Amino acid sequence: MSATVFVSGATGFIAQHVVKTLLSSNYKVIGSVRSTTKGDHLKSLLNSPNFSYEIVEDVEKEGAFDQALQKHPEVTVFLHTASPFHFKATDIEKELLLPAVNGTKNALNAIHKYGSNVSRVVITSSYAAISTASKEVDPNVVVTEQSWNEISWEDAKKDPVSGYRGSKTFAEKAAWEFVKEHNPKFVVSTINPSFVFGPQAYDSEVKDSLNTSSEFINAILKNGPDATIAPTRGGFVDVRDVAKAHLVAFEKEEAKNQRLILNAGRFTLQSIIDILNENIPELKGKIPVGEPGTDKAAIAGLSTIDNSKSLAILGFELIDLKKSVVDSVQQILQARK
């Protein structure tokens, strides 16, 4: 049996895939969850003797992870996936910024104090910590693993989307600052995915309303043929690749101290609508048509993402938009039946 991996926020969309991938790779997994109900639900889904959970009700509370790590000296890898991600916040500082930053600091402090056998730490950050919103729409800009979102704390408090971008930026910066300041005996790597698409880890997890990035696709199905198409555009990656990348981030030497940009390409909502109309006949007439093919021009107006360094470290081909979208939607349609 391989090492024991601790996964914070184990019930999340990405985290469920990560845990599933770890178990299928013969790791033992301890997940942190907010309640017994959530822990028992996840345990029944995973159905594995190699998964157990610890309750961490609030990652933001000082010492949040101390007890869990004191109980499990066998942990050698810590994957920190827990962070708030929603656009419903009203008090942005309190609901998004502080929980993300303090949650990350609490995890690192606990590992530093009590994770005596932890040698690798992976933090689920985001492309939002890499790209600055204003530069994202400048086709002359090239974004790499060295880039940082230049958002200020004040600007991050303006609206929930800025709050999310800020929360990821400041939490990741706090992690690298921690490493600089404490020179811990563990090595940190970060995973920085763009919009994460793809199916839920289990069919039973398909709810009426899904996690934020999956909801872009879900909303197209719910809003009918006359719905206006939002101008949403950006980069994407499939959740199954994000899960695999978490393993690469702690298994490979080359991933040490690296930020891994996970991005398989660019999309607009029109790209997704075109894929659905072409590939899922039962949706014809039930979803918008928009202006097929016009996504190319919208995508051309975005910055270039050069994540060749990350892709070389990952060493596997990323799932394309068509497969990611079709797999997601077929699962949703199946669940609705």
Residue pairs with C-beta under 8 A, 6 or more apart in sequence:
1 26
1 28
1 50
2 25
2 26
2 27
2 28
3 27
3 28
3 76
3 77
4 27
4 28
4 29
4 30
4 72
4 74
4 75
4 76
4 77
5 22
5 27
5 28
5 29
5 30
5 75
5 76
5 77
5 78
5 79
5 250
6 29
6 30
6 31
6 32
6 68
6 69
6 72
6 75
6 77
6 78
6 79
6 118
7 15
7 18
7 19
7 22
7 29
7 30
7 31
7 32
7 79
7 81
8 15
8 31
8 32
8 56
8 59
8 65
8 78
8 79
8 80
8 81
8 82
8 103
8 107
9 15
9 32
9 59
9 80
9 81
9 82
9 83
10 16
10 19
10 29
10 31
10 32
10 33
10 42
10 53
10 81
11 31
11 33
11 34
11 38
11 41
11 42
12 81
12 82
12 211
13 196
13 200
13 201
13 210
13 211
13 214
13 239
14 81
14 124
14 193
14 196
14 239
14 242
14 243
15 31
15 81
15 82
15 124
16 42
16 45
16 200
16 201
16 202
16 205
17 198
17 201
17 239
17 240
17 242
17 243
18 79
18 81
18 242
18 243
18 246
19 29
19 31
19 42
19 46
19 51
19 201
20 46
20 201
20 243
21 240
21 243
21 244
21 246
21 247
22 29
22 247
23 29
23 46
23 48
23 50
23 51
25 247
26 50
27 50
27 77
28 50
28 51
28 74
29 50
29 51
29 52
30 51
30 52
30 53
30 54
30 68
30 72
30 75
31 39
31 42
31 51
31 52
31 53
31 54
32 53
32 54
32 55
32 56
32 59
32 65
32 68
32 82
33 39
33 42
33 53
33 54
33 55
33 56
34 55
34 56
34 57
34 58
35 55
35 57
36 55
39 53
39 55
42 51
42 53
43 51
43 52
43 53
45 201
45 202
45 204
45 205
54 67
54 68
54 71
54 72
56 64
56 65
56 68
56 82
58 64
59 65
59 82
59 83
59 99
59 102
59 103
59 106
59 107
60 98
60 99
60 102
60 103
60 106
61 106
62 102
62 106
63 106
63 109
63 110
64 103
64 106
64 107
64 110
65 106
65 107
65 109
65 110
65 111
66 109
66 110
66 113
66 114
68 110
69 75
69 110
69 111
69 113
69 114
69 115
70 114
73 114
73 116
73 117
74 117
75 115
75 117
75 118
76 117
76 118
76 119
76 120
77 118
77 119
77 120
77 121
77 122
77 250
78 107
78 111
78 115
78 118
78 120
78 121
78 122
78 186
79 121
79 122
79 124
79 246
79 250
80 103
80 104
80 107
80 121
80 122
80 123
80 124
81 124
81 246
82 103
82 107
83 99
83 100
83 103
83 104
83 124
83 167
83 168
83 171
84 95
84 96
84 99
84 100
84 167
85 164
85 211
85 212
86 160
86 164
86 212
87 160
87 161
87 164
87 212
88 160
89 95
89 96
89 160
89 163
92 156
92 157
92 158
92 159
92 160
92 162
92 163
92 166
93 157
93 163
95 163
96 156
96 160
96 163
96 164
96 166
96 167
97 153
97 156
97 157
97 163
97 166
97 167
97 170
99 167
100 167
100 168
100 170
100 171
101 167
101 170
101 171
101 174
103 171
104 123
104 171
104 172
104 174
104 175
105 174
105 178
107 121
108 121
108 175
108 178
108 182
108 184
111 118
111 121
111 184
111 186
112 178
112 182
112 184
112 186
115 186
118 186
119 185
119 186
119 187
120 186
120 187
120 189
120 249
120 250
120 256
121 186
121 187
121 188
121 189
121 250
122 188
122 189
122 190
122 191
122 246
122 249
122 250
123 171
123 172
123 175
123 188
123 189
123 190
123 191
124 190
124 191
124 193
124 246
125 168
125 171
125 172
125 175
125 190
125 191
125 192
125 259
126 168
126 172
126 192
126 193
126 194
127 192
127 193
127 194
127 235
127 261
127 262
127 263
127 305
128 149
128 164
128 165
128 168
128 169
129 148
129 149
129 165
129 168
129 169
129 171
129 172
129 173
129 190
129 192
130 143
130 145
130 147
130 148
130 149
130 192
130 259
130 261
131 143
131 147
131 149
131 303
132 147
132 148
132 149
132 150
132 151
133 149
133 151
133 162
133 165
135 141
135 143
135 303
136 143
136 234
136 302
136 303
137 301
137 302
137 303
138 303
139 300
139 301
139 302
139 303
139 304
140 303
141 303
141 304
142 303
142 304
142 306
143 261
143 303
143 304
143 305
143 306
144 261
144 306
144 307
144 309
145 192
145 258
145 259
145 260
145 261
145 307
145 309
145 310
148 169
148 173
149 165
149 166
149 168
149 169
151 162
151 165
151 166
151 169
153 166
153 170
155 162
155 166
156 162
156 163
156 165
156 166
156 167
156 169
156 170
157 163
157 166
172 190
172 192
172 259
175 188
175 190
176 188
178 184
179 188
187 256
187 257
188 257
189 249
189 250
189 255
189 256
189 257
189 258
189 259
189 260
190 249
190 258
190 259
190 260
191 242
191 245
191 246
191 249
191 260
191 262
192 259
192 260
192 261
192 262
193 237
193 242
193 245
193 262
193 263
194 234
194 235
194 236
194 237
194 261
194 262
194 263
194 305
195 213
195 216
195 234
195 235
195 236
195 237
195 267
196 213
196 214
196 236
196 237
196 238
196 239
196 242
197 213
197 214
197 216
197 217
197 236
197 237
197 238
197 239
197 321
197 324
197 325
197 328
198 214
198 238
198 239
198 240
198 319
198 324
198 327
198 328
199 239
199 327
199 328
199 331
200 206
200 210
200 214
200 331
201 239
203 331
203 334
203 335
204 335
206 331
206 332
206 335
206 336
209 215
209 218
210 218
214 328
216 232
216 269
216 272
217 272
217 325
217 328
217 329
217 332
218 332
219 227
220 227
220 269
220 272
220 273
220 276
220 287
220 288
221 283
221 286
221 287
221 329
221 332
221 333
223 287
223 288
224 286
224 287
224 288
225 285
225 286
225 287
225 288
225 289
226 288
227 287
227 288
228 288
229 269
229 270
229 273
229 288
229 290
230 269
231 268
231 269
231 298
232 268
232 269
233 266
233 267
233 268
233 269
233 295
233 298
233 299
233 302
234 266
234 267
234 302
235 263
235 264
235 265
235 266
235 267
235 305
236 263
236 264
236 265
236 266
236 267
236 321
236 324
237 262
237 263
237 264
237 318
237 319
238 264
238 318
238 319
238 323
238 324
240 319
241 262
241 264
241 316
241 318
241 319
242 262
244 314
244 316
245 260
245 262
245 314
248 255
248 260
248 313
248 314
248 315
249 255
249 258
249 260
252 313
252 315
254 313
255 313
258 309
258 310
258 313
259 310
260 307
260 310
260 313
260 314
261 305
261 307
261 310
262 307
262 310
262 314
262 318
263 305
263 307
263 318
264 318
264 319
264 320
264 321
264 324
265 320
265 321
266 299
266 302
266 305
267 295
267 299
267 321
268 295
268 298
268 299
269 290
270 290
270 291
270 292
270 294
270 295
270 298
271 295
271 299
271 321
272 321
272 325
273 287
273 288
273 289
273 290
273 292
274 290
274 292
274 293
274 295
275 321
275 322
275 325
275 326
276 283
276 287
276 325
276 326
276 329
277 283
277 284
277 287
277 289
277 292
279 322
279 326
280 326
280 329
280 330
280 333
282 333
283 329
311 318
